């Protein structure tokens, strides 16, 4: 009994000694946020650039969402930190809006990776007088979704009829 208690205390002590640099967060892969939107990020290049696809579950006008392209860049983390990043999503073929995300990647002591983000969504408006209502702000938290290797986001994309005039 004492040896198992000692082993537990030792394991917890060792886990708390793991530095952020030893618990690296990698952006590439599939992520899901609290609204069930999915994001698939390709491999991050040596210069920090990345691209991928985003499938939102939330639309401005309740229209059928499609997989949309994303492009971004990751800042290489300093010693003792996790990377910050930013990316944009052009809501392809169903909206006249663009969203910019900025965030940071974290890994807890159990190895769970989390992306915390703030976003600005800008939709097109018809005049300068309507500019005041064109930008929304929000927050999303993404967690890694474990899946087999390969591009899998398109299989979760709903089949939508082509909309003749996409509106947010």
N, C-alpha and C positions, 0 to 999 in steps of 0.2 A: 504494500500500500504506500509506504513512504517513498519507494523508488519511483513509482508511477507519478506521484505528486511532484517529486524532484524533477522528473523528466518533463512534466508539463511546465513547471516554472522555468526550466532551462530553455525549452522551446519558445516560450513567450518572450523571454529575455533576448534570445537570439533574433527573433523576428522583429523586435523593436529596434535592434541595432542595424537593420538593413537600411542603407541610405537610399534616397530617391534615385541616385545614379545607378544603383544596383537593381532597382525596380523600374526598368525602362518602359516607357509607353510608346507604342508604335501606332501611328495613325492608320496605316494600311489595313484593310479588312472591311468587314461589315459591321455597322453600328445601328442601333435602334434608340429612338428617343421616347420620352414619356407619352407621346401622342401616337406611338406606333409608326412614325415615319422611319424609313430606312435610308441609309447612306452607305455607299460602297466606295472606298478610297483605294485607288491603285497604289502601287509602290511609290514611296517618297524618293525622289531623285536626290543625288548627292548635294545639289544646290538648294534643297528644301522644297522645290516645286512638286505639286501633285495634281492629279485630276481624278475624276470619278463620276458617279451618278447618284442622284437623290430622288427618292420616291416619297412625296409628301402624302400624308393622310388628311391634311387640312388644306382646303382651297378657299379663296376669297368669295367665290359665288357658288360653291357647292358643285362645280363642274367636275368631270372625271379627270383626275390627275394622271400625268404621264411621267415616265422616268425622264429626269432633266439633268443636263450636264452641270458639273461643278468643277471649278479650277481654284487652286489655292497655293499657299506657301506656308512652310513651317519654319519657325525660328529655331535654330539649334539651341538646345538648353544649355545654360551655363552650369558650372559645377554645382551640384546639390539641388538642381531644379528639374522641372519637367517642361516639355516644349510648349510654347505658345504657337498659335497658328491662325490663319484667316483664310476664308474661301468665299466665293460667290456662286450663287445658283441662278442660272437663267431659266426661268420656268417655261420650258419648251412646249410650244404648240397648244397650251391651254390657258395662258395668262399673259398679260402685258406687264408683268412685274419682275423685279430682280431682287434677290436678297443677299446681303453681305453678313457673314458670320465671323466673329472673332472669339477665340477661346483658348483654353489650356487643357492639356492632358494630364491626368493624375493616375497613380496606381496606389491602392491601399496596401496595408501590410499583408492582406490575404491574396494579393495579386490581381484584384479586380480593377480593370481599366475603366476610367470615366472621362468623358469629354464634357466640360462645362462651356457653354457658349452664350453669347448675347448676339442678337441679330437686329438688323434694320431691313425692313421690306419696303421697297419703293415701287408703287404702281404708277402707271402713266395717268395723267389727268388732262383734260381738254383745254385748260387755261391757267394762267398765272394766279387768277383769283381762287382756283381750286387747289393750289399748291399746299395749303395748310393741312389738307386731309390725305395727302399722298404717301406719307411715311408712317409706318408702324414700327414699334420696338418690342422685343420680347426676349425670352430666355429659354434655352433647351439644354437638357442634360442627356447625353448619349452614353449607352453602355455597349460593350462589345457583344456581338451576337456570334456565337461559335457555329461555324458551318464547314462543310467540306470545301476543299480548295476549288477555285474556279469562279468565274463570273456568274453570280446567282441572282443578282437583283432583278434582271429582266423576267425571271420566272414568277416573281411576286407582283409584277406590274399588271394592273387590270387591263382588260381589253376595252378600249374606248372607241366609240365612233368618232371619226374626224369631225371636229367642230369647225364650222365655216367661219365663225368670228369669235375667237377666244376672248373672254372677258373675265377680269378678276372677280 
